[in-house]
Amino acid sequence: LEPTKPKQSKVIRPEDLAKSGSEAALQTAVMAWAANSVGKYPQLKYLAHIPNGGSRDVREGVSLKAQGVKRGIPDLMLPFPTKYFAGLFIEMKSGKNKLSEEQKDWLKYLSSVGYMTSVQWSWEGARDIIVDYLERT
């Protein structure tokens, strides 16, 4: 009997996930990078997406609103305080998308109460902001 070679799992790179350029793809790439970087930055275990967008049917929309979903809250949250900030929120955008008035309001509010906020149009930009944030601690 010949020894069998272990199967090598294909590594999914953030660059591959971001290829379509959609906001969801860029965000997925950020989360893949974060999952691969927890060893270096353990705080990334708590990086989370806040699912407040997307299309839903009326019943689901009403239910989510009743549960507390709010329009405009940023997409990504890192609830890790530093000596400078209470935590980090990132709003992801793609293409020519612009901030809504609700998004501007949330970002302004979050900044005013001590959070670092950022708007990013690439997964690499989001990654760089997160690394910069974590290395300021």
C-alpha positions as CSV (number, residue, x, y, z in Angstrom):
1,L,0.0,0.0,0.0
2,E,1.2,3.4,-0.9
3,P,0.7,6.2,1.7
4,T,-2.0,8.6,0.7
5,K,-1.2,12.2,0.5
6,P,-3.2,14.5,2.7
7,K,-5.7,16.6,0.8
8,Q,-4.7,20.2,0.7
9,S,-7.5,22.5,1.2
10,K,-7.7,25.4,-1.2
11,V,-6.9,28.7,0.5
12,I,-9.5,31.3,-0.3
13,R,-7.7,34.6,-0.6
14,P,-9.5,37.9,0.2
15,E,-8.4,39.2,-3.3
16,D,-10.4,36.3,-4.9
17,L,-13.5,37.0,-2.8
18,A,-13.4,40.7,-3.6
19,K,-13.3,40.2,-7.4
20,S,-16.9,41.1,-8.2
21,G,-16.4,44.5,-6.5
22,S,-19.8,44.4,-4.8
23,E,-20.1,45.7,-1.3
24,A,-20.9,42.2,0.0
25,A,-17.8,40.8,-1.8
26,L,-15.6,43.5,-0.3
27,Q,-17.0,42.9,3.2
28,T,-16.6,39.1,2.8
29,A,-12.9,39.7,1.8
30,V,-12.4,41.8,5.0
31,M,-13.9,39.1,7.1
32,A,-11.7,36.4,5.4
33,W,-8.6,38.5,6.0
34,A,-9.7,38.9,9.7
35,A,-10.2,35.2,10.1
36,N,-6.7,34.6,8.7
37,S,-5.2,37.3,11.0
38,V,-6.6,36.4,14.4
39,G,-3.3,34.8,15.3
40,K,-1.6,38.2,14.9
41,Y,-4.5,40.3,16.1
42,P,-6.7,38.3,18.6
43,Q,-9.2,41.1,18.8
44,L,-10.3,40.3,15.3
45,K,-12.3,37.4,16.8
46,Y,-14.9,40.0,17.7
47,L,-15.0,41.9,14.3
48,A,-18.7,41.6,13.3
49,H,-21.0,42.5,10.5
50,I,-24.2,44.3,11.4
51,P,-26.9,43.1,8.9
52,N,-29.0,46.2,8.4
53,G,-29.2,46.3,4.6
54,G,-30.2,44.1,1.7
55,S,-33.6,43.4,0.2
56,R,-36.2,41.6,2.3
57,D,-39.9,41.0,1.9
58,V,-42.3,43.2,3.8
59,R,-43.0,40.7,6.7
60,E,-39.3,40.1,7.3
61,G,-38.6,43.9,7.2
62,V,-41.3,44.6,9.7
63,S,-40.0,41.8,12.0
64,L,-36.4,43.1,11.8
65,K,-37.4,46.7,12.5
66,A,-39.4,45.5,15.5
67,Q,-36.2,43.6,16.7
68,G,-34.2,46.8,16.5
69,V,-32.6,46.9,13.1
70,K,-31.8,50.6,12.3
71,R,-31.1,52.1,8.9
72,G,-27.7,53.6,8.4
73,I,-25.7,51.9,11.1
74,P,-22.2,51.0,9.8
75,D,-21.5,47.6,8.3
76,L,-18.6,46.4,10.5
77,M,-18.0,46.8,14.2
78,L,-14.9,46.0,16.2
79,P,-15.9,46.3,19.9
80,F,-12.4,46.7,21.2
81,P,-11.5,49.9,23.1
82,T,-8.1,51.5,22.8
83,K,-6.7,54.4,24.9
84,Y,-8.0,56.7,22.1
85,F,-11.3,55.2,21.0
86,A,-14.2,53.2,22.4
87,G,-14.3,50.9,19.4
88,L,-14.2,50.9,15.6
89,F,-17.1,51.1,13.0
90,I,-16.5,50.8,9.3
91,E,-19.1,51.6,6.5
92,M,-18.2,49.6,3.4
93,K,-19.1,51.1,0.0
94,S,-18.5,49.9,-3.6
95,G,-18.4,51.6,-6.9
96,K,-20.0,55.0,-7.0
97,N,-22.2,54.4,-4.0
98,K,-22.6,57.3,-1.6
99,L,-23.4,57.6,2.0
100,S,-27.1,58.0,2.9
101,E,-28.3,60.7,5.3
102,E,-28.9,58.0,7.9
103,Q,-25.3,56.7,7.4
104,K,-23.9,60.1,7.8
105,D,-25.9,60.6,10.9
106,W,-24.7,57.4,12.5
107,L,-21.1,58.1,11.6
108,K,-21.3,61.6,13.1
109,Y,-23.0,60.3,16.3
110,L,-20.5,57.4,16.8
111,S,-17.6,59.7,16.3
112,S,-19.1,62.2,18.8
113,V,-19.3,59.5,21.5
114,G,-15.8,58.2,21.2
115,Y,-15.7,55.7,18.4
116,M,-13.4,55.7,15.4
117,T,-15.3,55.6,12.2
118,S,-14.3,55.1,8.6
119,V,-15.9,54.7,5.2
120,Q,-14.0,52.4,2.8
121,W,-14.4,51.5,-0.8
122,S,-12.0,48.5,-0.8
123,W,-11.3,45.6,1.4
124,E,-7.6,46.6,1.5
125,G,-8.6,50.0,2.8
126,A,-10.7,48.5,5.5
127,R,-7.9,46.1,6.5
128,D,-5.4,49.0,6.7
129,I,-7.8,51.0,8.9
130,I,-8.3,48.0,11.2
131,V,-4.5,47.3,11.5
132,D,-3.8,50.9,12.2
133,Y,-6.5,51.0,14.8
134,L,-5.3,47.8,16.6
135,E,-1.6,48.9,16.5
136,R,-2.5,52.2,18.2
137,T,-3.3,50.3,21.5
